[in-house]
Amino acid sequence: MSLEQILEQTAHARPGYDLVSFKEAGLPVYVLKLRILVLERKALTPIEEAVLKAVRAGLDEPGAIFEFLGLSRTVLTPVLTALNRAELINYSRCAAGAEAKVILAAKGRLALAEAATVAPQERVVSVCFDALTKKLLLIAPEQLDRARDMRALGYFEVPTGTSKRPEVEDIPLQDFDKILQRQSLSTEPSGTLLAVRRIERRELHFLRCVMLFYKNPAQPTEVEVAFWREDGPAMEHEMKFQAIGGPDLVGARLLTLQAASTPETDLPVEEPDFTGEDVQKTLEPTTPPRAASSPQASNSNGSPRAPRAPLDPETMQTLLCHEHPQFLKKALLSAKRKLVIVSPWIRDSVIDWPFVASLEALLKSGVEVFIGYGIEKADANGRRNAANEKPDISPRAEADLKKLAQVYKNFHFVYVGNTHRKSLVCDDQFAVVTSFNWLSYKGDSRGSPRDERGIVFRKKHHVERLLAEELELLGKGYTGASRSTSGKAVRLT
């Protein structure tokens, strides 16, 4: 199942909660190398089977057996010794120097019937032990990722919290027979566990999953962390993770701080948060302010205003963090006349080969594309901003976009100078105003969880108004802008 399909299934899977962020992650799993003692079914060798059949036929002296089978004493003596040790025969020497007697034991008769015997054996096996649920997993170690692979993929390693590394006494034995049967080769008999002698090695690996952050809109400080594996939701992992204080370990508290923060106390992220209500107000006709004592504004006891009616999905729609990339992809594939993207930061992670190829296809088809970006390193008073210290565009992304701007006259790649706008306009189909950085953030698992939110407008007059405002920004630029990327003016047509 793809990441997009998982997010579609999980977005509305928890009533009363919004899916506000996610991470591609890995659940911690120990790969344990165990030395165990098992009771294994072992097939009789041809010589062992022949000896047992000879004894069953009435040959009770070793000499008679040697002569009957035509084998030397040096070959058969170790076989008789092994059969006696396995309690398949009773091998005894009589008094007065008489030759030893061989008698078939009951266990030997059963072994002949099944052509196999049972004996304890020491083995070394590798098993997967879930660090959160403390259970054995019926999976092969090859299905897991090492820590270095997780870092290379950019996946988040779900922490084990205060969980200690597993010891022998922590390993549940009730499912061990299933593990042994799964690991046994088809040509070998399976064994039954007698004991786990010791753990010879422990290695921490990770089982891929998607870590989901849900927030209760009615209680902004209430955030739940869930996990979705390839086979569906991992409810037991969620409960165990909650019990060890896992949500705090993965930054869930940041989502509650974002909801309560002010401009002065905001964490140094790339963009300030705002609500869909603020966006809606900017596009509504100006109306006289309500009196502070109005019942619609506040109650006499100072309680908050009544919530607004839900947005009409035909005209306006709220976008959660994970839903933004779908709209960018839709715009790149469906624009027919104009596409406008404003994003203060631009990064290689978004301006990858599929993005460049889709953008060039639009330009070849005659679509007029506008991309504006840029952020100043300080405010009007000269105060530095930690978020703004990051380069506004990465070198490779700049080179790729500049190359397209030089080839296609209908591509307008503009350094605005300083903007915190994050907007997307596709023809007169839809426009998005948001806190989501379109060209620097993929909505993926890297970094801390982020509660991004936007509003989609579909009414034609709203879309056209936003288009005109964004083109005006790109045409005039920010007053303090001191560089130009495309080298050509933006036509407001």
Secondary structure, DSSP 4 states (H G I P E B T S, - for coil): --HHHHHHHHTTSSTT-EEEEEEEEEEEEEEEEEEEEEEEEEEPPHHHHHHHHHHHTT--SHHHHHHHHT--HHHHHHHHHHHHHTTSEEEE--STTPPPEEEE-HHHHHHHHHTEEEEEEEEEEEEEEETTT--EESS-GGGSB-HHHHHHHT-EE---TTPPPP-GGGS--TTHHHHHHHHS-TTS--EEEEEEEEEEEEEEEEEEEEEEEEEETTEEEEEEEEEEETTEE-HHHHHHHHHTTHHHHTTHHHHHHHHH--TTT--S-SS----HHHHHHHHSPP-PPPPTT-TTT--TT-PPPPPPPPP-TTTEEEEEGGGHHHHHHHHHHH-SSEEEEE-S-B-TTTSSHHHHHHHHHHHHTT-EEEEEE---SB-TT--B-TGGGS-SB-HHHHHHHHHHHHH-TTEEEEE-SS----EEEETTTEEEEESS-TTT--SSSSSS----EEEEE-SHHHHHHHHHHHHHHHHH--TT----SSSSPPP--
